[in-house]
Amino acid sequence: MRERAFGAWVLAWALLCAGPAFAAETKMPPGLTGGWSGMRGFLYELGVGIQVRYVTELAYNARGGKGHALRQAGQLNVGLGLDLEKLAGVKGGTFQFTFTHRNGNNLNADMELGNLQLVQEVYGRGNVGRLTQLWYDQLFWDERVHLKVGRVTMGEDSADFPCDFQNLSFCGAQPGNIVGNYWFNWPVSQWGTRLRVDLKKVAYVQLAAYEVNPRNLEEAFYLGRFNGATGVMLPLELGWNPKFHGDLLEGLYKVGVWYDTSNAPDVLLPDVERQGRYGVYFVARQQLSHVLGSENEAQGLNLFVRLTYADRDTSAQDGQYTAGLGYTGLPGRPDDDVGFALGATHSNGRYITAQRQKQAQAPGTLIPRTEYVGELYYSLHAAPWLVLRPNLQYIRPGGNDEARDILVLGLKGALTL
């Protein structure tokens, strides 16, 4: 159980651009630089996981915007994970450190596409290095109680979801996509803690508390901010992880609510300050089919559905709804997969009214609307350490109601060193 948990941490890097399968393995993930003359595997057996990974995303707007352009955005991750039970005999203890550095350019802004969601999800929060994770996790009570504390990202535990797609609509914890002014996803960290209790083998309940501090968005490297907090974010999540059809079809279902104790201005009445911000979310992932005797145990069809609603008093976008299908294991390519998703980001009607009022005083003010997006990708596992994922995105932009529909040709790649 402990080895599986630690292996899942190490493989999280390798799964960053992997297919939609749910199960994690415990073997040491491969890298371009190999086994370092046996040192990499030796450290892993001691309880030390080291991973260096670079993700790049290319995007070209074949339609939409003020012109055509190709832009690249990327992220370097350097991680260190320690299994303290192996290293020091601390039963159930795990430590994680992660440094990230983002770079590149944003096609959305450069070509004035007028959309709400990034077409390069890896872009954002500044081209700077950040301390993204610095936390300790402890298991208690026969490994049924998990307590984590330190510098964490909200989306790694609450409403978490992988980034298989390149459009931000389908990537990461969904609340951070629509209320990113106070729900900070990767790579921005904050002081936080999470208590998770496994009720049975297939169910859990967890409560987390995160510092809400706008200073965490400052574009600089720092170990932590100790002043400037405006409140506390409190997400509560219930999860169910069933297996159907003889344990061959695995699912994961989550429902959660959050409440931020910070005060915030009303989106329609800026002179009115609202006490607290809140929302609800639902995440479902289910494997629908399994191919017996296949080389890849995860081969089959997968489905996901995500729904998020935020309060209309303080949120410019008050909802996001996405659904998608993925198939892993293609003829002659057992590790490749293909994915397709549709989504909508709903602009709050009260915020639209406020923008129309501003437009009367300031011509040129943009009027938002609901944004619709579809994405299709093919994931080529070119080598154990290299994933290439060409994609096609079609978007009706929601940041500007006069903007033309957008067609983006993209390429997402991940290289493990």
C-alpha positions in Angstrom: 0.0 0.0 0.0 2.7 2.5 1.0 4.9 1.5 -2.0 1.9 1.9 -4.3 1.2 5.4 -2.8 4.9 6.5 -3.3 5.0 5.0 -6.8 1.8 6.9 -7.6 3.6 10.2 -6.6 6.6 9.4 -8.8 4.5 8.5 -11.7 2.4 11.6 -11.4 4.9 13.3 -13.6 4.8 10.6 -16.2 1.0 10.7 -16.1 0.9 14.4 -16.7 0.3 13.9 -20.4 -0.8 10.2 -20.3 -4.1 8.7 -21.3 -7.3 8.7 -19.3 -6.5 5.4 -17.4 -7.0 5.7 -13.7 -4.6 3.2 -12.1 -1.1 4.1 -11.2 1.9 1.7 -11.3 4.7 1.4 -8.8 7.7 0.9 -11.1 10.3 3.6 -11.6 9.2 5.8 -14.6 11.7 5.9 -17.4 13.5 9.1 -18.5 15.6 10.3 -21.5 18.7 10.3 -19.4 18.3 6.6 -18.4 19.0 5.1 -15.1 22.1 7.1 -14.3 24.3 4.0 -14.1 21.8 2.4 -11.7 21.7 5.4 -9.3 18.1 6.4 -10.2 16.7 3.0 -9.3 18.9 2.7 -6.2 17.6 6.0 -4.9 14.0 5.0 -5.7 14.4 1.8 -3.7 15.8 3.9 -0.8 12.6 6.0 -1.0 13.9 9.0 -3.0 12.0 9.9 -6.2 13.6 12.4 -8.5 11.9 13.6 -11.7 12.6 16.4 -14.1 10.1 17.1 -16.8 9.4 19.7 -19.5 6.0 20.3 -21.0 5.6 22.4 -24.2 2.5 23.6 -26.0 2.4 25.1 -29.5 -0.7 26.9 -30.8 -1.5 28.4 -34.2 -4.7 30.3 -34.9 -5.8 29.2 -38.4 -9.0 31.3 -37.9 -9.9 34.1 -35.5 -8.1 37.0 -33.9 -6.3 39.9 -35.5 -4.0 37.7 -37.6 -2.3 34.4 -37.7 0.6 33.5 -35.4 2.3 30.5 -33.8 3.1 30.7 -30.1 4.8 28.4 -27.7 4.4 28.1 -23.9 6.2 25.7 -21.6 6.8 24.6 -18.1 9.8 22.9 -16.4 9.1 20.8 -13.3 11.8 19.6 -10.9 10.5 17.4 -8.1 11.8 15.5 -5.1 9.7 13.0 -3.2 10.7 11.2 -0.1 9.2 8.1 1.3 10.1 8.6 5.0 9.1 5.1 6.0 11.9 3.7 3.7 14.3 6.5 4.5 13.9 7.0 8.3 11.3 4.4 9.5 8.6 7.1 9.8 5.6 4.9 9.0 3.1 6.5 6.7 5.2 9.7 6.1 5.8 11.3 2.7 7.5 14.6 1.8 7.2 16.4 -1.5 9.1 19.4 -3.0 8.3 20.8 -6.5 9.8 23.7 -8.3 8.2 25.0 -11.5 9.3 27.5 -14.1 7.0 28.7 -16.8 8.0 30.4 -20.1 6.7 31.4 -23.5 3.9 33.5 -25.0 0.1 33.5 -24.9 -1.7 33.2 -28.2 -4.9 34.5 -26.6 -3.4 37.8 -25.8 -1.0 38.3 -28.7 -3.7 37.7 -31.4 -6.6 39.2 -29.4 -8.7 36.0 -29.8 -11.3 37.3 -27.3 -11.8 34.0 -25.5 -12.1 33.3 -21.7 -10.1 30.1 -21.5 -6.5 29.7 -22.6 -5.7 27.6 -25.7 -2.4 26.8 -24.0 -3.3 25.6 -20.5 0.3 25.6 -19.4 0.6 29.4 -19.9 -0.2 31.7 -17.0 0.7 33.2 -13.7 3.9 34.7 -15.0 7.1 33.5 -16.7 8.8 33.0 -13.4 10.1 30.2 -11.1 7.8 29.2 -8.3 7.8 27.0 -5.2 4.8 24.9 -6.2 4.8 22.2 -3.6 6.5 21.8 -0.2 4.3 19.6 1.9 4.3 16.7 4.4 1.7 13.9 4.3 1.1 11.5 7.1 -1.1 8.4 7.2 -2.8 7.2 10.4 -5.2 4.6 11.5 -4.3 1.7 9.2 -3.6 4.2 6.4 -7.3 5.3 6.3 -6.6 8.9 7.5 -4.4 11.2 5.4 -3.2 14.5 6.8 -1.3 16.9 4.6 0.2 20.3 5.6 2.5 22.8 3.9 2.7 24.7 0.7 0.1 23.1 -1.6 -2.0 23.9 -4.7 -5.7 23.8 -4.3 -6.4 21.7 -7.4 -4.0 18.8 -6.4 -6.5 17.5 -3.8 -9.8 19.4 -4.3 -11.7 18.8 -7.6 -8.4 17.5 -9.1 -8.4 16.5 -12.7 -5.6 15.6 -15.2 -4.4 17.9 -18.0 -4.7 15.6 -21.0 -6.2 18.3 -23.2 -4.5 21.6 -24.2 -7.5 23.9 -23.8 -7.8 25.1 -20.2 -11.5 24.3 -20.2 -10.7 20.6 -19.9 -7.6 20.8 -17.6 -7.0 20.9 -13.9 -9.4 21.6 -11.1 -12.4 23.3 -12.7 -13.3 25.9 -10.1 -9.9 27.5 -10.7 -10.8 28.0 -14.4 -13.7 30.3 -13.5 -12.8 31.9 -10.1 -9.1 32.0 -10.6 -8.9 35.3 -8.7 -9.1 33.3 -5.4 -9.0 29.6 -6.3 -5.3 29.2 -7.3 -4.4 26.1 -9.3 -0.9 24.8 -10.3 1.7 26.3 -10.3 0.6 28.8 -7.6 0.9 27.4 -4.0 -0.4 28.6 -0.7 -0.3 27.5 2.9 -2.8 24.8 3.4 -3.9 21.5 5.0 -6.1 18.6 4.0 -7.7 15.9 6.1 -9.0 12.9 4.2 -10.7 9.9 5.7 -11.3 6.7 3.7 -14.7 5.5 4.9 -14.4 2.2 3.0 -12.2 0.9 0.2 -14.3 2.8 -2.3 -15.3 6.0 -0.6 -13.8 9.0 1.2 -14.6 12.4 2.7 -12.1 15.2 2.9 -12.0 18.8 4.3 -9.2 21.2 3.3 -8.3 24.7 4.4 -6.2 27.0 2.2 -4.9 30.5 2.7 -6.5 33.0 0.3 -3.8 35.6 -0.3 -3.5 37.7 -3.5 0.2 38.1 -2.8 0.7 34.5 -3.9 0.1 35.7 -7.5 3.2 38.0 -7.4 5.6 37.0 -10.1 8.6 36.1 -8.0 10.1 33.1 -6.3 9.4 32.9 -2.6 9.1 30.3 0.1 5.8 31.7 1.4 3.9 34.8 2.2 3.3 35.5 5.9 1.0 38.5 5.5 -1.6 39.8 3.1 -4.2 37.0 3.5 -7.8 38.0 3.0 -9.5 34.8 4.2 -9.6 31.1 4.2 -10.8 28.7 1.5 -12.7 25.7 2.8 -13.5 23.0 0.3 -15.4 19.9 1.4 -15.4 16.8 -0.9 -17.0 13.4 -1.0 -15.6 10.8 -3.3 -16.6 7.3 -4.6 -14.2 5.0 -6.4 -16.2 2.0 -7.6 -15.2 -0.9 -9.8 -17.7 -2.6 -12.0 -17.8 -5.7 -14.2 -15.6 -7.9 -12.1 -13.3 -4.9 -11.0 -12.4 -4.3 -14.7 -14.2 -0.9 -15.1 -13.0 1.6 -12.6 -14.8 4.9 -11.9 -14.2 8.0 -9.8 -17.0 10.3 -8.7 -16.6 13.5 -6.6 -19.0 16.1 -5.4 -17.8 19.1 -3.5 -18.6 22.5 -2.1 -16.4 25.4 -1.2 -16.6 28.6 0.8 -14.1 31.4 0.9 -14.4 33.7 4.0 -12.9 36.7 2.1 -15.1 39.7 1.3 -15.4 40.6 -2.4 -17.1 43.4 -4.4 -20.4 42.6 -6.2 -19.9 42.2 -9.9 -22.9 44.4 -10.7 -22.8 46.8 -7.8 -19.0 47.4 -7.1 -19.8 49.7 -4.2 -21.4 46.7 -2.4 -19.1 44.3 -0.6 -20.3 40.7 -0.3 -19.3 38.6 2.7 -17.9 35.3 1.4 -17.7 33.5 -1.9 -18.9 30.0 -2.6 -19.6 27.3 -5.2 -20.2 23.6 -5.9 -18.6 21.1 -8.3 -19.1 17.6 -9.6 -16.5 15.4 -11.3 -17.1 11.9 -12.8 -14.7 9.6 -14.6 -15.7 6.2 -15.7 -14.1 3.5 -17.8 -16.8 2.1 -20.1 -15.1 -0.8 -21.7 -12.2 -3.2 -21.3 -10.3 -5.3 -23.8 -9.5 -8.7 -22.3 -6.0 -10.0 -23.0 -4.8 -6.6 -24.3 -1.2 -5.6 -23.9 -2.3 -2.5 -22.0 -4.6 -3.2 -19.1 -6.1 0.3 -19.5 -7.2 -0.3 -23.0 -10.8 0.7 -23.5 -13.3 3.6 -23.7 -13.4 6.2 -20.9 -15.9 9.0 -20.2 -15.7 12.2 -18.1 -18.2 14.8 -17.0 -17.5 17.9 -14.9 -19.9 20.6 -13.7 -19.0 23.7 -11.6 -21.2 26.5 -10.4 -20.0 29.7 -8.6 -22.0 32.3 -6.8 -23.5 35.0 -9.1 -22.8 37.9 -6.7 -19.0 37.8 -7.0 -18.1 35.7 -10.1 -17.7 37.1 -13.6 -18.0 33.5 -14.9 -20.5 31.6 -12.8 -20.4 28.1 -14.5 -18.3 25.7 -16.5 -19.6 22.4 -17.9 -17.5 19.9 -19.8 -17.8 16.3 -21.0 -15.5 14.1 -23.1 -14.6 10.6 -24.3 -11.2 8.9 -24.6 -10.0 5.6 -26.0 -6.7 4.0 -24.9 -5.0 1.3 -26.9 -5.1 1.6 -30.6 -4.2 -1.1 -33.2 -0.5 -1.6 -33.0 -0.1 1.3 -30.5 -1.3 -0.1 -27.1 -0.2 3.0 -25.2 -1.6 5.7 -27.6 -5.0 7.3 -27.0 -7.4 9.6 -28.6 -9.7 12.1 -26.8 -12.6 14.4 -27.7 -14.3 16.9 -25.4 -17.0 19.6 -25.5 -17.4 22.4 -23.0 -19.0 25.7 -22.1 -18.0 28.5 -19.8 -21.0 30.6 -18.8 -20.6 34.3 -18.3 -22.6 35.7 -15.4 -25.6 37.7 -16.6 -25.1 40.3 -13.8 -21.5 40.8 -14.9 -22.7 41.2 -18.5 -25.1 43.9 -17.4 -22.3 45.7 -15.5 -20.1 45.6 -18.7 -22.9 47.1 -20.8 -23.3 49.9 -18.3 -19.5 50.6 -18.5 -19.7 50.5 -22.3 -22.2 53.4 -22.3 -19.5 55.5 -20.4 -16.4 53.9 -22.0 -16.9 52.9 -25.6 -14.7 49.9 -26.4 -15.5 48.0 -23.3 -15.8 44.4 -24.2 -19.1 42.5 -23.6 -18.7 38.8 -22.6 -20.9 35.9 -23.4 -21.0 32.1 -23.0 -17.9 30.5 -24.5 -18.2 27.1 -26.3 -15.2 24.9 -27.1 -14.5 21.5 -28.6 -11.1 19.8 -28.8 -9.9 16.6 -30.4 -6.4 15.1 -29.8 -4.3 12.1 -30.6 -1.7 11.1 -28.1 1.4 9.5 -29.5 3.7 7.7 -27.0 6.7 8.1 -29.2 9.0 6.7 -26.5 8.7 5.8 -22.8 9.9 9.3 -21.9 8.3 11.3 -24.7 4.6 12.0 -25.4 3.4 14.1 -28.4 -0.2 15.2 -28.6 -1.4 17.1 -31.7 -4.8 18.7 -31.2 -7.5 20.7 -32.9 -9.6 23.2 -31.0 -12.7 25.0 -32.2 -14.0 27.9 -30.1 -16.8 30.4 -30.0 -15.0 33.0 -27.8 -16.8 34.3 -24.7 -14.6 37.2 -23.8 -15.8 39.5 -26.6 -19.3 39.0 -28.1 -18.0 40.5 -31.4 -15.0 38.1 -31.8 -15.0 35.6 -34.6 -15.0 31.9 -34.0 -11.5 30.5 -33.6 -9.8 27.4 -35.0 -6.5 26.5 -33.3 -4.0 23.9 -34.4 -2.0 22.7 -31.4 0.7 20.4 -30.3 1.4 19.4 -26.7 4.5 17.5 -25.8 6.0 16.2 -22.6 9.6 15.1 -22.1 10.8 13.2 -19.0 14.6 13.6 -18.4 
